[in-house]
Amino acid sequence: LASALSATAVFAASDPYCNEGACYGATHGYAATNIERYQRNLVDSCLATDAAVNGTGNLWGTKTCVAGAISYNWIWPETVLGLASCPNEQIACMADMPSLDYNVYASIVGDCAWQEGGCPITQQNFVDFIYGTLSDIGSGDWPSSTDTLLSEGWQPLLAWANSGETIPYTRFNDFLH
């Protein structure tokens, strides 16, 4: 029994990262998809934010990481995390990543976030968040059309959330994890 436990401990210690392979998959998937320049700007800004990617990371405490993860259904959170794990194997696993910072959520939905019970994300909130975040980083690139942003970002996110025409904080946070 002792040797079996010892072998298990050795095996577990040799594979300390849950993100093993995430960098490879993310970089190859990211390069192969039809990503618009504005989406790359969001993700690049995310990956350049020390608070988001250093140590165990806090991707969902950074607007550009959240915006990059929701702007296109071929990027999504797994790709952002995978790209962040390339220079930092210590970054937390998806399930262990801190929850969506409520200040970031409030920047999406507005002041109603602070009212009792909060408020969900609407389609207009989604569009405004993407464009506002692009403006915040000084991007000169924008979605090719709002219709494309909605069909490739909002509608797949809404379908995933399965919460009607809006997305509450809890479902949005679940999506990011």
N, C-alpha and C positions, 0 to 999 in steps of 0.2 A: 504494500500500500504506500509506504514512504517513497519508494522509487517511482511509483506511478504519479504521486503528487509532485514529486521533484521534476519529473519529465513534463508535466503539465505547466509547472511554473516556468520552466525553461522555454517551452513553446510560446507561452503567453508573452514572455519578456522579449522574444525575438520579433514580435509583431506589435509594437507599442502604438502605432498610429492607425486610427480608423479611416484616415483619408488616403491610405496607400493606394496609389493608382488614380486618385482623383485629379491630380495635376495633369497627368498624361491624358486622361479622358476629356478633361475640360479644355485643354489647349487644342487637342485635335478636333473636338466637337465645335469649339468656338471658331476655329479657323475654317471649318468646313461649311458652316451655316451662312446664310445670306443675311448677315448682320449689317444694319445701316450704320453709317459713321457716328451718328449721335449716340447709338447704343454703346459703341466702343468708347466714346468720350465718357459716358457715365461709368462704365466698368473701369476704365483706366484711372479715372479720378478716384474711384473707390479704392483701387489697389494701391494708389499713391497716398492714401490717408493712413498714417501710422496708427491711430487709435482703432482703426478697423481691422488691420491685418497683423499688428505686432502681438507677441505673446500668444495667448489663446484666442485672440481676436474678439471683435465686437462688430461684425458686419452690419447687424440690424440696428446699430446705434448711429449709423452714418447714412444720410439721405441719398448719396450717390450709389451706395451699395444696394439700398432698397429699390431705388429707381431702376438701376441696371438689372436687378433680379426680376422685375415685373414688366419691363418694357417690351419683352419679346418672349414668346413661349418656347423658343429654342435656347434661351439663356437660362432663365429661372434660377432659383437659389443654389441648386447643386453646382451649376457652372461657376457662379461667382465664388462659392466656397472652394471649388476645385482650383480655380485660378489663384485664389489667395493662398492655397496650400503649396503652390509651387516654390516660393521663396521661404515658406514657413511651415515645416511639417508639424510644428507644435500647435497649430491653430485647432480650435475645438471642433469636434465632430458636429454635424448638423444638429443633432438632438441636444447637444450640450452648449450650443451657441446661446448667448444671452437673449432674452426675449426682445422683441421689437421695442425700442426706446419709445416711451409714450410721447415724448416731445417730437420725435420724428412722425409718429402717427398724427399728432395734433397739427403738424405742418401740412399734412395731407388733407385732413377733414376740416380744419379751422377751429375757431373758438368753441364750437359745440362739443369738442372733445372733452372740455373741462366741465361741462354741465353734468348733472347727475345722470348716470346711465350712459354718458357719452353719445356718440353718433357713429353710424357706419360710413364707409367710403362709398361715394357715388361715382358714376361714370365721369361727371364733370370734375370731381375731386381728383380722379385718376389722371385725366388729361392735364389739369392745372399743375399737378405735382410733377409730372414728367417735364413739362415746359418750364415750370418754375425752377426745377433743379438744374436743367440745362442752362438757364439764364444765370443761376447762382455760380456756376463754374465757368461762365463766359464762353460757352460753346457757340461756335459759329455754324454748327450743324444741327438740323432739326428733323423731326420725322418727315418722311416723304409726303405723308398726308395724315390727317386726323383719323380718317377711316382705316388706314393701315395700322395705326397705333391701336385703335380700338379692336380691330379684328385679330391682331397678333399679340396684343397685350391684355387689354381689359376683358374681352370676351372669354379667352381661355382661363383667365384668373377667376372670373365670375363663375364659369362652369365648374372649375375645381372646387370653389368655395361652396357651391350648391346652397346658397343662402338667399336666393331671390335676386332682386335687382341691385342690391347693395352688399357690402362686405363688412361685417363687424370686426372690431379689433381682434377678438379671439380667433376667428377663422383666418384672418390675415396673418396673425402671428403663427398659427398652425402651418399655414402655407410656407412661411419662411423657414420652418423647421422640418 
